[in-house]
Amino acid sequence: MSAGSPLGAIAAANAAPTVMAGARLPPQYIERSRLIEPLLTTHCRLRLLCAPAGFGKSVLMKACAKAVPAGTGVVWLDLAGSACSPQRLYEQLCEAFGRLPDAGPDVQTSLRRLLAQAPGPCWIMLDDYPRDPSPELDACLDAMLVSGPDTVAWWVTSRRLPDWKLPRLLLQGDLLELEADALALTEAELRLLLGLHRLRLPEDTFRDLLQCMEGWLAGVCLLLLNADEQSLRERLAAGTPLLRDYIYREVLDGVAEDIRHALFVLARMPRFSAALCEHVLDGAGTGLLDQLKSRQLFIRQLDSCGEWFRLWRPFAQLLQRLPEAVLPTQVHLRACQWFASKGEMREAVEHALWAGQSEVAANYLQRFGQEQLLIGENVSHFLRWRAELPQALFASTTRLIVLHGWALIICARLDEVDECLANLAKFFPRPDARRQALLLAHWQALRGFLARLRGEPSAREHCLQALEVLTDHSWAQRVLCYQALTQQAMAEGDIDPALHYNSEGMKLARLNGSLLYEVMLTVDRVQLLEITGEFSRAVGVLDQAFVSLRDSVRHSPILGRLKLLQGHLLAYQGLDEQARQAYEEGRAETENCGDSYAFFGYLGLGELAIRNQDMPTAYHWLREAERMMQWRHVPESRFRGILQFATGLAWLNQGELIKARNAFELVAELYESGDFLAPSGFYELLPRLQRYRAVVDMLEGHPQLAITRLQALIAESMLGQRLCLACESRFTLAEALLMAGRASEADTELRRALTEAARRKLVKPLYELQQRQPGWLARVLGNKGETLHERLQHYERDTDEPVATADDLVLSNRELTVLRLIAQGCSNQEIAEQLFISLHTVKTHARRINTKLGVARRTQAVARAKSLALL
């Protein structure tokens, strides 16, 4: 073997390796270290780069060939995607090794012998593996991968998935595979590529390029040739002759007619499965999807179990523009029929609309379940269909009107719901009394929920009357009535009725197997637990809700609401960074799903900014909250008071006391008359308003007035089981006592508040005190350079359990509920059935109640509780 042969490096261990001429890099090459590093550092028999045309497989392997370790030889064979027999591969390798082919018993034996004679480590790089099935070559190389010499590493780029034992190699650690998703350009790599083309794009154009091309390297490079921003936008919209020519020559050329036709059909489909392919292609699609996947014809997997796929977006768009593109009508009608047969009404409607069949779409729309509005972006889709379908269709049946009304309610477009109610009224009278009463019940359910969102006290009457008539068939409307009643009771401060309605709604959702409705009501349950100070239970219930949805729902407004609630609880515990992340995730999810609860995300982020003295950011989020609600046509009655309240907090934080008081007075004028109740999610608005008005009194130099207000508020909160608010108010009372010169009482009240806050894990009340009275708080709480969250945890461990008093109200909300049922004469079994807990749990609660109240029997516990004004 001569020193100048391709494997000269193998003959001389310390000589530089030989790289074949095929390893020349293109002029506009970008370094992709995220891919090159694992390819070079991973020790395995096979590195397989398997992806459709144009993903940079060959260029990446060339870059790795140039970085070959010292003492390792390289053989580069360009197979050009053409057929190649094992004998031909053997002959090419013999030529590369500088040896003559021998006449062994079979090719595999000769090949194994040749590779075993290599004097050192060697990389054999096969570029563009045969694109058509090649069973003999696949079998030969499969044998080499299993039993070939360890000194030989195989590198293969391919547009077809070879028939090798890849799972076995993967389990043995002998395979590193890169597919299209890994090879696609990242955002950073696309920016580097634009830099090489000396092209600076506005952010919106850059995002469009990234989204439309999905990281397809060849497509991006062809679009960027001699392009400026304007021409690039035009090319993104219409394609280019170069791209069309590339698709013809590199992808469609030589592809069988049935596969070409399938590609043109699937280009019209947002997603497809094997069964859908068979239906849409009229039976000709049997096994076709497997062929498309094995040939790497731009098939992109959408799920983790390999059931749903779509074409890569730029490839699908190019196919739709080609002259042979199939007409979409028949394709979409077949897909519409298939999705309808599977009960997937959203996609059935979509395909009917794409086929131009509005009446068919309306027919399928009537089968759209109310629960489906809580899945993914279905609400947004529903309202978009309303714009595309004739308006008369949405008012043609009572079912469509009711469905339309609930979709509008989720988006909080409340004024438009009035039109639905008016359209529903046009169907009166009905032919018989039963149908008349049922239609009226549907009207009242919709009207009751609308009234609740508007804060109108009449919501209860409408919902209760609807519940009397609605049948089990209308269980979804019944659940929503229970939710409206729960929220109404919370807004009025009636905790026990709220718990009752919430439990009834959850029971009904479970009986009908509706996980989404159950979790929707869980949001209210968590808020109830928060109000009553049971933070640990609230966090536990919330975590369980996430677990229950984990395997069944990927996107839903309910998931977004849970995330926002998680952010709220984390903020209360002083975990600001985790809270900010949860708020961001919840805001994005609810906004994408068209849910008006996104408003809470903006407010939560604003509150975190206020707490951290970042006022520009706080005002930014408050402005964005208002802007979002106005863009979504949400009436001001739904959000104006809350925004005013949040703005008042911002001014208070800046010391703008007059502005803060004016803002709080405006909110008070809106809600204190009783004409409107607090909005959902802000059930304690009025009592919290009282606390902040007391803060203003205190800071304006009237601490005694603040003390009077706060003592009354604490007493009222304790009786109403608003234990979280009572704890917050204690901190303000302690500060007011300090400013009134009553230092000893202030210290006692502060320690009581800290003990209660530590027990309930409430860090939020400490932030105001930290801002205004840092020295005093540090003296009582300690300050070792830790966060407030950590300092409160240490305080809890260092403080003895306080003696139970009426003011402390050590009974938890669940214990109070059990005590009330005991006072009503319920047995332990009856209590267990009403609260959906075990008999053992009831007995445990009863034992703890007796211990805390210092009694031995039930009757004594009831008498003691009444003397303490707990009942």
Secondary structure as UniProt FT lines:
FT   TURN            3..4
FT   TURN            6..7
FT   HELIX           8..11
FT   TURN            13..14
FT   HELIX           21..23
FT   TURN            27..28
FT   HELIX           33..41
FT   STRAND          46..50
FT   TURN            53..54
FT   HELIX           57..66
FT   TURN            70..71
FT   STRAND          73..78
FT   TURN            80..81
FT   HELIX           86..97
FT   HELIX           107..116
FT   STRAND          122..129
FT   HELIX           135..147
FT   TURN            150..151
FT   STRAND          152..158
FT   HELIX           166..171
FT   TURN            172..173
FT   STRAND          175..178
FT   HELIX           180..183
FT   HELIX           187..196
FT   TURN            197..198
FT   HELIX           203..213
FT   TURN            214..215
FT   HELIX           217..224
FT   TURN            225..226
FT   HELIX           229..238
FT   HELIX           241..247
FT   HELIX           248..252
FT   TURN            253..254
FT   HELIX           257..266
FT   TURN            267..268
FT   HELIX           274..280
FT   TURN            281..287
FT   HELIX           288..294
FT   TURN            295..296
FT   STRAND          299..301
FT   TURN            304..305
FT   STRAND          309..311
FT   HELIX           313..321
FT   TURN            323..324
FT   HELIX           328..341
FT   TURN            342..343
FT   HELIX           345..354
FT   TURN            355..356
FT   HELIX           358..365
FT   TURN            366..367
FT   HELIX           370..374
FT   TURN            376..377
FT   HELIX           378..388
FT   HELIX           391..394
FT   HELIX           398..410
FT   TURN            411..412
FT   HELIX           414..425
FT   TURN            426..427
FT   HELIX           433..454
FT   TURN            457..458
FT   HELIX           459..469
FT   HELIX           472..474
FT   HELIX           475..491
FT   TURN            492..493
FT   HELIX           495..511
FT   TURN            512..513
FT   HELIX           515..531
FT   TURN            532..533
FT   HELIX           535..550
FT   TURN            551..552
FT   HELIX           557..572
FT   TURN            573..574
FT   HELIX           576..592
FT   TURN            593..594
FT   TURN            596..597
FT   HELIX           598..611
FT   TURN            612..613
FT   HELIX           615..631
FT   TURN            632..633
FT   HELIX           636..638
FT   HELIX           640..653
FT   TURN            654..655
FT   HELIX           657..671
FT   TURN            672..673
FT   TURN            680..681
FT   TURN            683..684
FT   HELIX           685..699
FT   TURN            700..701
FT   HELIX           703..719
FT   TURN            720..721
FT   HELIX           723..739
FT   TURN            740..741
FT   HELIX           743..760
FT   HELIX           764..772
FT   HELIX           774..781
FT   HELIX           788..798
FT   TURN            806..808
FT   HELIX           813..823
FT   TURN            824..825
FT   HELIX           828..835
FT   HELIX           839..853
FT   HELIX           858..867
FT   TURN            868..869
//
